[in-house]
Amino acid sequence: MSRIGKKPIIIVPGVEIRLEKDTIFVKGPKGELSQKIRPEMKVEIQEKDVTVIPVAKELTKTDKSFWGLTRTLIDNMVKGVTTGYEKKLIIEGLGYKAATEGETLVLNVGYSHQVKVKNPENIKFGVEKNVISISGIDKNLVGQTTAKIRKIKPPEPYKGKGIRYIDEIIKIKAGKKATSTS
Protein backbone atom coordinates (compact mmCIF):
# COMPACT_ATOMS: atom_id res chain seq x y z
CA MET A 1 0.00 0.00 0.00
CA SER A 2 1.06 3.56 -0.63
CA ARG A 3 1.79 5.33 2.65
CA ILE A 4 1.23 8.74 1.09
CA GLY A 5 -1.82 7.72 -0.94
CA LYS A 6 -3.70 6.38 2.11
CA LYS A 7 -3.71 9.76 3.89
CA PRO A 8 -6.87 11.83 3.43
CA ILE A 9 -6.58 15.42 2.15
CA ILE A 10 -8.24 17.79 4.60
CA ILE A 11 -10.44 20.43 2.96
CA VAL A 12 -9.58 23.84 4.44
CA PRO A 13 -12.49 26.28 5.04
CA GLY A 14 -12.95 28.50 1.98
CA VAL A 15 -11.87 25.78 -0.48
CA GLU A 16 -14.31 24.10 -2.87
CA ILE A 17 -13.44 20.79 -4.54
CA ARG A 18 -15.55 19.29 -7.30
CA LEU A 19 -15.09 16.33 -9.62
CA GLU A 20 -16.31 16.32 -13.22
CA LYS A 21 -15.72 13.05 -15.10
CA ASP A 22 -11.93 12.56 -14.88
CA THR A 23 -10.94 16.12 -13.85
CA ILE A 24 -10.77 17.56 -10.34
CA PHE A 25 -11.28 21.29 -9.77
CA VAL A 26 -10.03 23.09 -6.65
CA LYS A 27 -11.22 26.66 -6.02
CA GLY A 28 -9.99 28.84 -3.17
CA PRO A 29 -9.30 32.44 -2.18
CA LYS A 30 -6.25 32.77 -4.47
CA GLY A 31 -7.72 31.17 -7.61
CA GLU A 32 -8.78 27.92 -9.26
CA LEU A 33 -6.74 24.93 -10.43
CA SER A 34 -7.67 21.75 -12.28
CA GLN A 35 -5.97 18.37 -12.75
CA LYS A 36 -6.86 15.30 -14.80
CA ILE A 37 -7.12 12.13 -12.73
CA ARG A 38 -5.57 8.94 -14.09
CA PRO A 39 -8.06 6.14 -14.94
CA GLU A 40 -6.36 3.84 -12.38
CA MET A 41 -7.46 6.16 -9.52
CA LYS A 42 -10.82 7.09 -8.05
CA VAL A 43 -11.36 10.26 -5.98
CA GLU A 44 -14.01 10.39 -3.25
CA ILE A 45 -15.02 13.78 -1.87
CA GLN A 46 -16.62 13.88 1.61
CA GLU A 47 -17.58 16.97 3.63
CA LYS A 48 -14.23 17.57 5.34
CA ASP A 49 -11.74 15.48 3.39
CA VAL A 50 -10.83 13.93 0.04
CA THR A 51 -9.50 10.40 -0.38
CA VAL A 52 -7.83 8.78 -3.36
CA ILE A 53 -8.56 5.08 -3.92
CA PRO A 54 -7.03 2.80 -6.57
CA VAL A 55 -9.52 1.08 -8.88
CA ALA A 56 -7.62 -2.24 -9.21
CA LYS A 57 -7.92 -4.94 -6.54
CA GLU A 58 -4.36 -6.20 -7.05
CA LEU A 59 -1.97 -3.24 -7.00
CA THR A 60 1.11 -3.16 -9.18
CA LYS A 61 4.14 -1.00 -8.42
CA THR A 62 2.98 1.66 -10.90
CA ASP A 63 -0.53 1.68 -9.38
CA LYS A 64 0.99 2.39 -5.97
CA SER A 65 3.14 5.20 -7.33
CA PHE A 66 0.19 6.79 -9.19
CA TRP A 67 -1.84 6.53 -5.98
CA GLY A 68 0.70 8.58 -4.04
CA LEU A 69 1.25 10.98 -6.96
CA THR A 70 -2.47 11.69 -7.39
CA ARG A 71 -2.91 12.37 -3.68
CA THR A 72 0.14 14.70 -3.61
CA LEU A 73 -1.02 16.63 -6.69
CA ILE A 74 -4.45 17.26 -5.14
CA ASP A 75 -2.85 18.26 -1.83
CA ASN A 76 -0.54 20.71 -3.64
CA MET A 77 -3.56 22.22 -5.39
CA VAL A 78 -5.34 22.76 -2.05
CA LYS A 79 -2.22 24.40 -0.55
CA GLY A 80 -1.73 26.51 -3.68
CA VAL A 81 -5.21 28.04 -3.71
CA THR A 82 -5.02 28.84 0.02
CA THR A 83 -1.43 30.00 0.68
CA GLY A 84 0.34 29.88 -2.69
CA TYR A 85 3.96 29.01 -3.48
CA GLU A 86 7.06 31.18 -3.75
CA LYS A 87 10.65 30.57 -4.83
CA LYS A 88 13.52 33.01 -4.71
CA LEU A 89 16.61 33.47 -6.85
CA ILE A 90 19.74 35.56 -6.17
CA ILE A 91 21.69 37.37 -8.87
CA GLU A 92 25.43 37.65 -8.19
CA GLY A 93 27.94 39.46 -10.34
CA LEU A 94 29.25 42.94 -11.00
CA GLY A 95 26.66 44.86 -13.03
CA TYR A 96 24.13 42.01 -12.92
CA LYS A 97 20.65 43.24 -12.15
CA ALA A 98 16.97 42.52 -12.60
CA ALA A 99 13.90 44.71 -12.96
CA THR A 100 10.24 44.29 -13.79
CA GLU A 101 8.54 46.11 -16.66
CA GLY A 102 4.83 45.48 -16.34
CA GLU A 103 4.45 41.70 -16.49
CA THR A 104 7.94 40.95 -17.83
CA LEU A 105 11.19 40.38 -15.98
CA VAL A 106 14.20 42.15 -17.52
CA LEU A 107 17.62 40.68 -16.72
CA ASN A 108 21.04 42.27 -17.30
CA VAL A 109 23.38 39.35 -16.67
CA GLY A 110 26.52 39.97 -18.68
CA TYR A 111 25.17 39.49 -22.19
CA SER A 112 25.33 42.20 -24.86
CA HIS A 113 21.55 42.47 -24.64
CA GLN A 114 18.84 42.43 -22.01
CA VAL A 115 17.04 39.13 -21.48
CA LYS A 116 13.27 39.52 -21.14
CA VAL A 117 11.15 36.82 -19.51
CA LYS A 118 7.37 37.11 -19.88
CA ASN A 119 5.50 35.73 -16.91
CA PRO A 120 3.13 32.82 -17.47
CA GLU A 121 -0.51 33.05 -16.42
CA ASN A 122 -0.98 33.15 -12.60
CA ILE A 123 2.75 33.82 -11.95
CA LYS A 124 4.02 37.06 -10.40
CA PHE A 125 7.59 38.37 -10.38
CA GLY A 126 9.02 40.56 -7.65
CA VAL A 127 12.49 42.14 -7.54
CA GLU A 128 14.22 43.50 -4.44
CA LYS A 129 17.88 44.52 -4.90
CA ASN A 130 19.46 41.29 -6.21
CA VAL A 131 16.66 38.88 -5.18
CA ILE A 132 13.99 37.74 -7.64
CA SER A 133 10.85 36.18 -6.15
CA ILE A 134 8.54 34.05 -8.27
CA SER A 135 5.12 33.34 -6.76
CA GLY A 136 1.90 31.69 -7.84
CA ILE A 137 -0.73 29.09 -6.99
CA ASP A 138 0.54 26.22 -9.17
CA LYS A 139 3.58 24.56 -7.54
CA ASN A 140 4.72 22.93 -10.78
CA LEU A 141 4.52 26.17 -12.79
CA VAL A 142 6.37 28.17 -10.10
CA GLY A 143 9.21 25.63 -10.06
CA GLN A 144 9.38 25.39 -13.84
CA THR A 145 9.47 29.19 -14.29
CA THR A 146 12.18 29.49 -11.62
CA ALA A 147 14.28 26.83 -13.36
CA LYS A 148 13.93 28.60 -16.74
CA ILE A 149 15.12 31.90 -15.23
CA ARG A 150 18.08 30.18 -13.52
CA LYS A 151 19.01 28.52 -16.83
CA ILE A 152 19.52 31.94 -18.46
CA LYS A 153 22.78 32.43 -16.53
CA PRO A 154 23.61 29.51 -14.19
CA PRO A 155 26.28 30.20 -11.54
CA GLU A 156 29.81 29.56 -12.70
CA PRO A 157 32.17 27.64 -10.38
CA TYR A 158 35.15 30.06 -10.30
CA LYS A 159 33.64 33.33 -9.06
CA GLY A 160 30.05 32.27 -8.37
CA LYS A 161 28.58 34.81 -10.82
CA GLY A 162 25.14 34.06 -12.21
CA ILE A 163 21.62 33.28 -11.05
CA ARG A 164 21.15 30.74 -8.26
CA TYR A 165 18.48 29.58 -5.84
CA ILE A 166 18.51 31.37 -2.49
CA ASP A 167 19.44 28.19 -0.57
CA GLU A 168 21.82 26.81 -3.22
CA ILE A 169 25.48 26.54 -2.26
CA ILE A 170 28.05 26.91 -5.03
CA LYS A 171 31.38 25.20 -4.48
CA ILE A 172 34.01 27.65 -5.68
CA LYS A 173 36.88 26.00 -7.54
CA ALA A 174 40.48 27.16 -7.24
CA GLY A 175 41.78 28.92 -10.34
CA LYS A 176 45.05 28.25 -12.10
CA LYS A 177 48.09 28.58 -9.88
CA ALA A 178 51.24 30.24 -11.13
CA THR A 179 54.39 28.20 -10.66
CA SER A 180 57.73 29.80 -10.07
CA THR A 181 60.76 28.52 -11.96
CA SER A 182 63.65 28.70 -9.56
Secondary structure as UniProt FT lines:
FT   HELIX           3..6
FT   STRAND          9..10
FT   TURN            13..14
FT   STRAND          16..20
FT   TURN            21..22
FT   STRAND          23..28
FT   TURN            29..30
FT   STRAND          31..36
FT   TURN            39..40
FT   STRAND          41..45
FT   STRAND          49..54
FT   HELIX           61..82
FT   STRAND          85..92
FT   TURN            94..95
FT   STRAND          97..101
FT   TURN            102..103
FT   STRAND          104..108
FT   STRAND          115..118
FT   TURN            121..122
FT   STRAND          123..128
FT   TURN            129..130
FT   STRAND          131..136
FT   HELIX           139..152
FT   TURN            157..159
FT   STRAND          162..165
FT   TURN            166..167
//
